[in-house]
Amino acid sequence: MAAAPEACGSRRIWLCADDYGISPSVSLAIRDLAARGRINATSVMVLAPSFHRAEANALDMLNTSGPRVSIGLHITLTAPFRPLSQAFKPTRDGAFLPLMKMGVESFLRRLDPAALVEEIAAQLRQFVDLFGRAPAFIDGHQHVQLFPQVRDAVLKVAQESAPSAWLRQSGTASSLFEITRNRKGLPLDLMSWSFRRRAAALGVKTNPGFAGAYEFRDDVDFATLFRRFLDRLPDGGLVMCHPGFVDAELRRLDPLTILREREYAYFCSDAFPEVLASQGLVLAPASMEPT
């Protein structure tokens, strides 16, 4: 059973599966959901060790008869992954810094701006080489695109080399007043507020709403969480998700494992299109731009 067709007056949303390419089994699960019409976007981790041209071609083939899934670039700047550009710094044992250390370095503005631009540009070039075109949108692994210094480099590369791409912001609140009331999502909201302002000043489009962040605990009820994600989501809003199957490569690279299979099972279930319909939501056409 596919997601409900677009209906008059329905709010259109993006359901974006992150981390395409991180492992063969995750990529397989994402392609399956796209083929079923259960997601309409995915972002590609081009520097993942197991990602190659065949995986790109398999994803791209889903759009042969018409746009079915929007394909974006998942900028990756944290361990255990390794940079594509030779001059990127700082690194640890040849890999990017861990997330917390990367965050500290960016907030203290100790990153090399030129190296950031070159690495992001290298990942974009890799995407273009594999897919033959620029990404439809750009986001970041672990929200790294929002970090100080990183956001300026992302905006620069996007504006110069992928001007038609929109960028993901991860804020749930639209005003500073709302941001200060939402203590749980305060860091993402504050970084996204600044990111949106910078993007707007440059004429770069961003998604008007965001949901999907949660604490990755084994006891979470994803069905209940997903219903909450949809509350107040505006037309053109985006829900981030991480469906997948678990394999040895995923276990080697990422602690998020079994919850990916739970997300995949939920999106395959009848409950998923039913909750969309109950809230007057449909998946946006893959060719749609953010409103």
N, C-alpha and C positions, 0 to 999 in steps of 0.2 A: 504493500500500500504506500504510494508516494505521498509526499506532503500535499496539502490541499492546493488546488489551482488558485491563481490570483482572482480575487473577487472585488467587485466595486466597493470602494470605501475601506478596504483592508489596508492595514499598515504593513509595509514591506520591510523585511529585516534581512540582514546578512547573518548567516551561521557559518563562521569561518573555522575550519579545522587547522590548527597550527601544526608545525613540525613535519610537514610532508618531506620525506627524504631522510629522516633521522634513522630509520631502519626499514628494511624491506617489508616487514609485517605491518608496521604503522602505515606505510604508503599504500599497501594493499587494502587495508581497511578504509582509508580515506577515499580511494578510488571507488570502492564498493558503495559507500554512502553517496558519493556524487552520482554514480550510475543509477542509484535508486531514487534520486531526487530528494535525498534527505539533508544534504548540505548544498550550499551554492557558492562556497569560496574555500580556498585553501592557500596557505602560504608556505613557500618552499625554502628549506634549509640547504642552500646550494653547496655549502662546504662540509656537510656531513660525509664521513668516510665512505658510506655505502651508497650514496646518491650518485647516479650516473645518467648518461643520455637515455638509456632504455627506460628508466623510471620517469624521466621527463616526457618521453614520447608516449608512454602508456597513459600518463595524465592528460596530455594534450589531445590524445585521440578521443577523449570523452566529448570534446567540442567539435568533432568533425562534421556532424550533421546540424550543428547549431550550438550557440553558447549554452552550456550546461553548468559549468563551474568557472568562477573567476579565479585567476591564478596570480598570486602575489609573491613578493620576495620577503622572506623571514630573515632579517638581518641578525647575525649571530656574533656576539662579541664577548662571550663568557666561556669559562672552562666547562667541560674538558675539551672543547673544540679548539682547533688550531687555525690561525689566520691564513688567508690566501696570499696576502702581500708579505714580501720578505722583510720589509723594514718596520712592520708594526711593532709598537712597544707601548707599555710594558707587557712582558709575557712571563710565564713561569714554566720552566721545563719545556719551552717551545709552544705552550698553549696559552690561550687567553687567561686572564686572572679569574678567580672564582667570583660569583655574582656580588657578594658583599664587598670584597676588595675592589672590584671594578666600580661599584657604587661610591665607595669612599674616595677613590682617585678622581672620579668625575666631579663629585661635589666639591672637592678641594681644588679642582681645576688643575690637576697635575698630569692630565693626559696630553699627548702630542696632537694638536689639531690637524696638522698635515697628515700624520699617520692614520688618524681616524678617517679623514676624507678618502685617502688612498685605499684603505681596507674596505670601506663601504662601497666605493666605486668598483673595486675588484669583484666584490660579491654581485653587484649589479651587472658587470660585464659577463660574469659567469652565467648569470640567469639569461641574458640576451643571447649568449653563445648557445645555450642548451635549448631555448625555446624559440629563438629567432625573432624576438620582439621584447620590448620593455614590459615589466610587470604591470598588471592592472592597478595594483596597490602595493604599499610597502608597510610592513610592521616590524616588530623586533622580538626576538626570543627573550623571555623574562622581562618584557617591557623596556628593554635597554634603549629603544629609540627615544625615550622620554628623558633620559639622564642629561644633566648639564654637560656641555661640550658635545656629547654624542648627538643631541637633537640638532645642534647647529650644523654639524657635519652631514646628518641625514637630510636636512632641509636643503643644504647646498647641493648635494649630489642629486637629489630628486628634482630640484628646480632646473638644474643644468642638463641632466642626462635622462630624466624620465618625467618630463613636464606634464604628461597626461595622467600620471599615477596619482591616486589619492593616498593619504597617509593615515595610519591608525592612531587615534588618541584613545586613552583608556580611562577617561573620566566619566563618572556617573552623575556628577553634579554640574550644573551649568553656570552657577554664579559663586562668587567668593562667600556669600552668606550661606549657601547650601553646603559648600565645601567644608566650612568650619563646623557645621552641625554633624557632618558625616565622619566621625572620628575613625571608624573602622577602615574606610577607604581613603583617609586623608592623604597619605603619600602619593598614591596614584592620581587622585583628584588635583592636588596642587601641581604636580609635574605636568599633568595634562592641560591644566588651565594655562600654564605658561607656554606649553607646546602649541596649543590652539592659537594663542595670540601671535606667536611668531609665524606660524603657518599662514594665518589670515593676512598678516602684513606683507607676506611674499606672494599672496594669491594662490597658495597651495590648499587644495581641498582636504578636509578631514571628515570622518564619520561623525554624525550629529549626536550619537549616543553610544554607550558601551555597557556591556555586562559580561559575566562569565568568570570573573575571578573568584576563587574560593580556596579555603584551606584544604590542601590535599591530604585528607585523613581517610583511612580505610573504612571508617564507620559512617561516612557521609551518605546521605540519601540524595542521590543526584536528581532523581525525578522531582523531589520537592524543591531542591535548589533551582532547577531549571525553570520551574514555574515562577519562582521569585525573580529570576533574571529578566523575565519578560515584563514585569511590572513597570509601567511608565516608560517603556522603551519607545522612543519616537520613530516615526517613519524614516527609514534609512539607517536605523540603529544597528549595531553589530553585537553579536554574541560570540565570544571566543570559546572554543572547545578543543578538546584533545583526545579524540577517539583513536583507537588503534588496537592491534593485536600485539601481544608480548612475544618477543624473541630475544635471543642472546645478545644481539647488537643493541637493542633498546636497554636491556639490563646493564650493559657495559657503560652506556652513555648517560642515562637519565634515571633518577629515582622514581619518576612518575610511570608506573607500570600497570598494575591491576586496575586502577581507576580508568585507564584508557579503555579497557575492555568493557567496563560498566557503562561508560559513555556511549561506546559503539552499540551495545545492546539496547540502550534506551532509545537512541535515534533510529534503530531498526524496528522498534516496537510500535504498536498501534497508539500507545499513549502519547507519543510525540506529536503526530499530526492532530490528534484530538485536543491537546492543550493549545496548539497554535490556533485552531479554529475557535476554541472557547474564548480566546482573547482577541479575536479579529485580526490575526496575523497571518501573513504568507511569506514564503521565501521570495526575496526580490529576484527578478530576472538577472542572470549572470552578467548581462551587458549594461545593467543600470549603474549610474554613478551616484555617489552620496548626495542627498538633498541638502 
